[in-house]
Amino acid sequence: MCYLQQVKEEAELLRAGLDRYSHLWQSDSKSVLEEFLTYGRQLGPEELEADETPPTLQDFQREIESLDRVSAEVTHLDEVMVVRGWLQVDLRPIRDSLLSIIHHRKHLYTDYLLESVRDSQQQATRPGDNEDEDDEESYSSSGFPLTEIVLLLEAAAVQLPEHLAAQVLTSL
């Protein structure tokens, strides 16, 4: 019976090691994005109130890079763990689910930025809306410089659709 207790304890340690990713499956991705857009970060469970601070491009970059790091960690999880030489734990389903959640969250952030570029391009192509054509820097609908958003999206391996890339290049 002592041997079974040891197996149980080791299996619990394995589970506890995966708990560091629990925030990914315990929180709704869309509410995480909404919180980020309101406060510029994810609030901790102890924070009931915080000052509303819209995110900066650096905040977006930090979140995207954080998701990339977690994705790399999860990708390197062992597919199968063997506890005490006989209890086989298949980690592929949880690894695949975590990677799917991470991929979805990263796309929420990059899609938000991509949509702000798209919106600003649509506004720029409307006749009569180009009052400030003398500006050297074009800004997105979210208020970020277009060039910086494009560079951030490229760094995150997001390709602009061809029609949008052509519009952005002509407006810069």
Phi and psi in degrees as a GROMACS rama.xvg file:
@    title "Ramachandran Plot"
@    xaxis  label "Phi"
@    yaxis  label "Psi"
@TYPE xy
-62.7797  -38.0535  CYS-2
-62.9835  -42.1225  TYR-3
-63.6106  -37.5256  LEU-4
-62.9925  -40.5046  GLN-5
-64.4292  -40.3154  GLN-6
-62.946  -43.5748  VAL-7
-61.5043  -44.032  LYS-8
-63.5152  -41.8407  GLU-9
-67.236  -38.1876  GLU-10
-64.6716  -38.2884  ALA-11
-65.011  -37.3995  GLU-12
-63.5946  -39.7033  LEU-13
-62.8165  -45.8515  LEU-14
-62.4203  -43.8013  ARG-15
-61.861  -34.5524  ALA-16
-64.9123  -31.3005  GLY-17
-81.4644  -16.0739  LEU-18
-62.0233  -21.825  ASP-19
-66.3914  -13.7613  ARG-20
-100.277  4.07708  TYR-21
-61.3307  -29.7227  SER-22
-59.5971  -25.4961  HIS-23
-71.1856  -41.9623  LEU-24
-93.1792  -12.8769  TRP-25
-92.2612  -11.8166  GLN-26
-118.819  146.777  SER-27
-76.8026  128.967  ASP-28
-59.727  -41.0395  SER-29
-68.2905  -37.3412  LYS-30
-71.0422  -30.7118  SER-31
-64.2511  -42.8187  VAL-32
-65.2181  -43.6135  LEU-33
-60.2053  -42.4345  GLU-34
-63.1564  -42.0753  GLU-35
-62.2519  -44.063  PHE-36
-68.0435  -24.5769  LEU-37
-85.5151  -43.6852  THR-38
-111.413  -7.15337  TYR-39
77.8657  6.47224  GLY-40
-168.509  171.993  ARG-41
-87.6546  132.307  GLN-42
-78.6027  145.627  LEU-43
-76.8564  163.009  GLY-44
-62.2916  -25.3735  PRO-45
-83.9012  -11.6163  GLU-46
-89.3679  106.086  GLU-47
-87.1581  -32.8322  LEU-48
-134.586  146.724  GLU-49
-152.528  158.685  ALA-50
-71.9523  136.574  ASP-51
-71.6138  120.156  GLU-52
-136.489  105.218  THR-53
-58.0087  147.899  PRO-54
-71.8903  152.372  PRO-55
-96.8226  171.719  THR-56
-62.2581  -33.2668  LEU-57
-64.5898  -34.9524  GLN-58
-64.7861  -42.4065  ASP-59
-61.5601  -45.154  PHE-60
-61.1487  -43.9337  GLN-61
-58.9208  -46.1032  ARG-62
-64.9306  -43.4388  GLU-63
-65.018  -43.7763  ILE-64
-65.7027  -36.9928  GLU-65
-62.5534  -44.182  SER-66
-64.6225  -36.5268  LEU-67
-63.8174  -41.2977  ASP-68
-64.957  -44.2751  ARG-69
-64.4479  -38.7285  VAL-70
-61.1146  -42.3934  SER-71
-63.6039  -41.5661  ALA-72
-60.1748  -49.1517  GLU-73
-65.2995  -37.8156  VAL-74
-60.2102  -32.4721  THR-75
-89.6197  5.77544  HIS-76
-63.904  143.435  LEU-77
-61.7701  143.704  ASP-78
-70.2982  -40.0637  GLU-79
-135.887  133.248  VAL-80
-112.817  140.512  MET-81
-115.196  120.658  VAL-82
-99.1316  123.883  VAL-83
55.1034  30.2392  ARG-84
78.2448  -1.61543  GLY-85
-142.335  -23.969  TRP-86
-91.3844  110.314  LEU-87
-96.0964  124.207  GLN-88
-113.908  116.976  VAL-89
-87.0885  111.524  ASP-90
-92.192  -2.7868  LEU-91
-59.328  -43.5954  ARG-92
-61.7685  -42.4027  PRO-93
-71.5249  -38.1404  ILE-94
-61.4709  -46.3452  ARG-95
-65.3316  -38.6616  ASP-96
-66.2117  -43.4691  SER-97
-62.6155  -43.2245  LEU-98
-63.3361  -36.405  LEU-99
-65.1102  -43.8161  SER-100
-63.5106  -44.9035  ILE-101
-62.1374  -45.3277  ILE-102
-60.126  -43.603  HIS-103
-63.7199  -44.3176  HIS-104
-63.6407  -43.3068  ARG-105
-61.0188  -40.5554  LYS-106
-66.3422  -31.9682  HIS-107
-61.364  -43.9046  LEU-108
-67.0242  -49.1465  TYR-109
-69.3131  -35.859  THR-110
-64.6108  -36.3623  ASP-111
-60.805  -46.1543  TYR-112
-66.3749  -42.238  LEU-113
-62.3325  -40.1509  LEU-114
-66.1486  -35.8367  GLU-115
-67.9408  -34.4207  SER-116
-67.1195  -45.0034  VAL-117
-59.729  -45.3858  ARG-118
-61.4856  -44.0719  ASP-119
-66.6296  -35.2634  SER-120
-67.5095  -38.2506  GLN-121
-66.0337  -40.0836  GLN-122
-66.2566  -37.7017  GLN-123
-69.731  -26.7721  ALA-124
-88.9496  -7.01979  THR-125
-74.7619  134.156  ARG-126
-66.4362  139.408  PRO-127
84.6881  -6.67722  GLY-128
-94.7718  -2.82832  ASP-129
-96.0602  56.1652  ASN-130
-65.6483  -35.04  GLU-131
-103.181  50.0857  ASP-132
-68.9626  -14.6484  GLU-133
-78.7405  -11.8337  ASP-134
-60.273  136.178  ASP-135
-76.9151  -30.8493  GLU-136
-111.195  132.593  GLU-137
-92.2109  141.505  SER-138
-116.004  150.186  TYR-139
-80.7687  174.341  SER-140
-66.318  -19.8823  SER-141
-86.193  -2.79158  SER-142
92.7077  1.65029  GLY-143
-92.1071  147.584  PHE-144
-61.6921  133.139  PRO-145
-58.2124  -42.3922  LEU-146
-61.2276  -40.1481  THR-147
-68.041  -37.7963  GLU-148
-64.4026  -45.053  ILE-149
-61.326  -42.9141  VAL-150
-63.5857  -40.8042  LEU-151
-64.4617  -43.8669  LEU-152
-63.6993  -40.0794  LEU-153
-63.4925  -41.204  GLU-154
-64.1877  -28.7427  ALA-155
-88.8784  10.7055  ALA-156
63.2113  35.0426  ALA-157
-105.697  124.538  VAL-158
-95.1879  134.604  GLN-159
-72.4975  141.411  LEU-160
-57.1723  147.573  PRO-161
-53.5481  -46.3379  GLU-162
-63.7808  -36.3124  HIS-163
-73.217  -40.4934  LEU-164
-61.4468  -40.8847  ALA-165
-65.3832  -41.3564  ALA-166
-64.5175  -42.6843  GLN-167
-64.5077  -44.0165  VAL-168
-62.0096  -37.803  LEU-169
-74.2045  -25.3821  THR-170
-86.3196  -11.686  SER-171
